[in-house]
Amino acid sequence: MPKLKTHKGTAKRIKLTGSGKLARERAYGNHILAKKSKARKRNIKTAAFVNGKIAKNVKTALGV
């Protein structure tokens, strides 16, 4: 089997943490922020983690 190429679109969006988890950014944090509450905007800033079957697919795309 040849090596798999890293899917660059995925690599730019999802980072592998030191413990092996997959961290991604949350949606809805770029514009129209005036109507969103402070708590909501604060939660949008935190990282979300990819898990389950999708995590397996993402790891394959990243070549991990």
Phi, psi and omega per residue, in radians:
M1 nan 2.304 3.046
P2 -1.307 2.863 3.089
K3 -1.153 2.591 3.063
L4 -1.532 2.445 3.070
K5 -1.372 2.543 3.068
T6 -1.244 2.353 3.063
H7 -1.392 1.871 -2.975
K8 -1.131 -0.585 3.102
G9 -1.089 -0.704 3.108
T10 -1.237 -0.712 -3.103
A11 -1.094 -0.557 3.138
K12 -1.321 -0.402 -3.044
R13 -1.760 -0.488 -3.031
I14 -2.188 2.283 3.136
K15 -1.955 2.532 3.086
L16 -1.576 2.181 -3.135
T17 -1.415 3.004 -3.140
G18 -1.096 -0.548 -3.128
S19 -1.509 0.005 3.094
G20 1.661 0.053 3.098
K21 -1.399 2.814 3.138
L22 -1.879 2.000 -3.110
A23 -1.765 2.408 3.109
R24 -2.373 2.852 3.070
E25 -1.482 2.704 3.101
R26 -1.542 2.756 3.130
A27 -1.454 2.971 3.019
Y28 1.289 0.408 -3.109
G29 -1.918 0.200 -3.012
N30 -1.744 -0.713 -3.096
H31 -2.589 3.013 -3.036
I32 0.960 0.906 -3.088
L33 -1.587 -0.236 -3.071
A34 -1.126 -0.618 -3.102
K35 -1.472 -0.152 -3.137
K36 -1.550 2.477 -3.112
S37 -1.235 2.807 3.128
K38 -1.060 -0.730 -3.116
A39 -1.116 -0.711 3.137
R40 -1.134 -0.758 3.135
K41 -1.149 -0.639 3.111
R42 -1.134 -0.705 3.122
N43 -1.224 -0.568 3.104
I44 -1.120 -0.563 -3.107
K45 -1.224 -0.442 -3.086
T46 -1.313 2.695 -3.141
A47 -1.313 2.575 3.014
A48 -1.933 2.717 -3.118
F49 -1.962 2.455 3.113
V50 -1.564 2.299 3.119
N51 -2.504 3.015 3.118
G52 1.394 -2.652 -3.088
K53 -1.097 -0.622 -3.131
I54 -1.108 -0.644 -3.140
A55 -1.070 -0.674 3.118
K56 -1.123 -0.740 3.113
N57 -1.131 -0.700 -3.140
V58 -1.159 -0.731 3.125
K59 -1.086 -0.657 3.081
T60 -1.117 -0.737 3.139
A61 -1.134 -0.573 3.137
L62 -1.468 -0.195 -3.121
G63 1.328 0.521 -3.120
V64 -1.689 nan nan
